[in-house]
Amino acid sequence: MMLGGMLWVLTYMVEIVIGVTLGEAAYNRAEPSTSALVWLWPAFFMGALFFLGIGLLGVSARLEGRSRKLRILGALLASTAIIAAFVNLVLLTGIFGKVMALDGVGFLGVIGVVFGSILLGIATLRAKVLPRWASVVLTLAAFLFIPAIIVTIPLESVAPEYVIADLPFPVVGIALATVGYAMLANRTSEAGQPARTPA
């Protein structure tokens, strides 16, 4: 999940560079086949969805035997994100002719990550399999994502679209990367504990 979160941050940085170097009009109509820089934007974005989906499956695995319904639904949504990202990453190779990424498929992946995070965040809060702060961040970051997207719409009139429109992505990316770090640190500390022997 750490890698996925950081890739969303990188995606935003590439988007800024595209907007600054090519202009807002080019940014709005950018095709992945235009240049390597423009290709990087969807590639990083889909890579983020892929690894965030993998990270959410890791969260689901920690819930084994607990919060069954939330765990299954969260895992299905995470799998949706992985499949959507994989489809677009394959299309970006140009193996089927035109180098492209399908917006609708990418949107499906975002929905999978956002709602999968909410469900699995609630499940980890109940099951206490992650540090409490990490469970709260996982739930709230995803829960606030859609309102944050809506709030940025009127702000596009006061700043370039390439700066404002996708601002929630790197913010949520950083939040999810911290959850990934917590998962890794928790796993490392568990691995370092000596096994208990029965009396």
C-alpha positions in Angstrom: 0.0 0.0 0.0 3.0 2.3 0.6 4.0 2.0 -3.0 0.5 2.7 -4.3 0.1 5.8 -2.2 3.5 7.2 -3.3 2.6 6.5 -6.9 -0.5 8.7 -6.5 1.8 11.4 -5.3 4.1 10.9 -8.3 1.1 10.9 -10.6 0.1 14.4 -9.3 3.7 15.7 -9.7 3.8 14.4 -13.3 0.4 16.1 -13.9 1.8 19.4 -12.7 4.8 19.1 -15.0 2.5 18.3 -18.0 0.3 21.3 -17.2 3.3 23.7 -16.7 5.3 22.5 -19.8 2.5 21.8 -22.3 -0.2 24.2 -21.0 -3.7 23.6 -19.7 -5.2 23.0 -23.1 -2.7 20.3 -23.9 -3.2 18.8 -20.4 -7.0 18.5 -20.9 -6.6 16.7 -24.2 -3.4 14.8 -23.5 -3.1 11.4 -25.2 -0.7 8.8 -23.7 0.9 8.3 -27.2 1.9 12.0 -27.3 5.1 11.7 -25.3 6.8 9.7 -22.7 5.9 12.3 -20.1 2.2 12.2 -21.0 2.3 8.4 -21.0 3.7 8.4 -17.4 0.6 10.0 -16.0 -1.8 7.1 -16.6 1.0 4.6 -16.1 1.7 5.9 -12.6 -2.0 6.3 -11.8 -2.9 2.7 -12.8 0.2 1.5 -11.0 -1.1 3.2 -7.9 -4.5 1.6 -8.2 -2.8 -1.8 -8.7 -0.6 -1.6 -5.6 -3.3 0.0 -3.5 -5.6 -2.9 -4.4 -2.8 -5.4 -3.4 -2.4 -3.5 -0.2 -6.1 -3.7 0.6 -6.0 -7.4 0.0 -3.2 -7.5 2.6 -5.5 -5.7 5.0 -8.2 -8.2 4.2 -5.9 -11.1 4.9 -5.2 -9.7 8.4 -8.9 -9.9 9.1 -9.1 -13.7 8.5 -11.9 -15.1 10.6 -13.2 -11.6 11.6 -15.7 -9.1 10.2 -16.5 -11.7 7.5 -19.0 -9.6 5.4 -16.9 -6.4 5.4 -13.7 -8.4 4.7 -15.3 -10.2 1.7 -16.8 -7.0 0.2 -13.6 -5.1 0.8 -11.6 -7.8 -0.9 -13.9 -7.8 -3.9 -13.6 -4.1 -4.3 -9.8 -4.3 -4.0 -9.8 -7.0 -6.6 -11.9 -4.7 -8.9 -9.2 -2.0 -8.5 -6.4 -4.6 -9.4 -8.3 -5.9 -12.5 -9.1 -2.3 -13.7 -5.5 -1.2 -13.3 -4.2 -4.3 -15.0 -6.5 -3.8 -18.0 -5.4 -0.2 -18.5 -1.7 -1.0 -17.9 -2.0 -3.6 -20.7 -3.7 -1.1 -23.0 -0.9 1.4 -22.3 1.6 -1.0 -23.8 -0.1 -0.5 -27.1 -0.3 -4.3 -27.6 -3.8 -3.9 -29.1 -2.8 -1.0 -31.5 -3.5 2.4 -30.0 -1.7 3.3 -26.8 -4.6 4.3 -24.4 -6.2 4.0 -21.0 -10.0 3.8 -20.6 -11.3 6.5 -18.3 -14.3 4.4 -17.2 -12.1 1.4 -16.3 -9.8 3.8 -14.3 -12.9 5.3 -12.5 -14.0 1.7 -11.6 -10.6 1.1 -10.0 -10.8 4.4 -8.0 -14.2 3.3 -6.7 -12.8 -0.1 -5.8 -9.9 1.6 -3.8 -12.1 4.2 -2.1 -15.0 2.0 -1.0 -12.7 -1.0 -0.3 -10.7 1.2 2.0 -13.8 2.4 3.9 -15.1 -1.1 4.4 -11.8 -2.6 5.4 -11.0 0.4 7.6 -14.2 -0.1 9.5 -13.5 -3.8 9.8 -9.9 -3.2 11.2 -11.3 -0.7 13.7 -13.7 -3.5 15.0 -11.1 -6.3 14.9 -8.2 -4.2 16.2 -5.7 -5.9 13.8 -4.0 -2.5 13.0 -2.9 0.3 15.2 -6.1 2.4 15.9 -4.7 5.5 14.2 -4.0 3.5 11.0 -7.5 2.1 10.9 -8.9 5.6 11.4 -6.7 7.0 8.6 -7.7 4.2 6.3 -11.4 4.8 6.8 -11.4 8.6 7.0 -9.0 9.3 4.1 -11.2 7.3 1.8 -14.5 8.6 3.3 -13.5 12.2 2.7 -12.1 11.6 -0.8 -15.3 12.1 -2.7 -16.4 15.3 -0.8 -12.8 16.6 -1.4 -13.1 16.1 -5.1 -16.5 18.0 -5.1 -14.9 20.9 -3.1 -12.1 21.3 -5.7 -14.6 21.9 -8.6 -15.3 25.6 -7.8 -11.6 26.2 -7.0 -10.7 25.4 -10.6 -11.8 29.0 -11.5 -9.1 30.5 -9.2 -6.2 28.1 -10.1 -5.1 26.0 -13.0 -7.1 22.8 -13.3 -4.0 20.7 -13.4 -3.1 22.0 -9.9 -6.6 21.7 -8.3 -8.6 19.0 -10.0 -6.7 16.0 -8.7 -5.3 17.5 -5.5 -7.2 14.9 -3.3 -5.3 12.1 -4.9 -1.8 12.9 -3.5 -3.3 13.8 -0.1 -5.1 10.4 0.1 -2.0 8.8 -1.4 0.1 10.0 1.5 -2.5 8.9 4.0 -2.7 5.4 2.5 1.1 5.2 2.3 1.3 5.8 6.1 -1.2 3.0 6.6 1.0 0.8 4.5 4.0 1.8 6.7 2.0 0.9 9.8 1.2 -2.5 8.4 4.8 -3.1 7.5 6.0 -1.9 11.0 3.4 -4.0 12.7 4.3 -7.1 10.7 8.0 -6.5 11.5 7.4 -6.2 15.2 5.2 -9.3 15.2 8.0 -11.3 13.4 10.5 -10.1 16.0 8.5 -11.4 19.0 9.5 -14.8 20.3 7.0 -17.6 19.8 5.1 -18.6 23.0 5.6 -22.1 24.2 2.8 -23.9 26.1 3.4 -24.4 29.8 
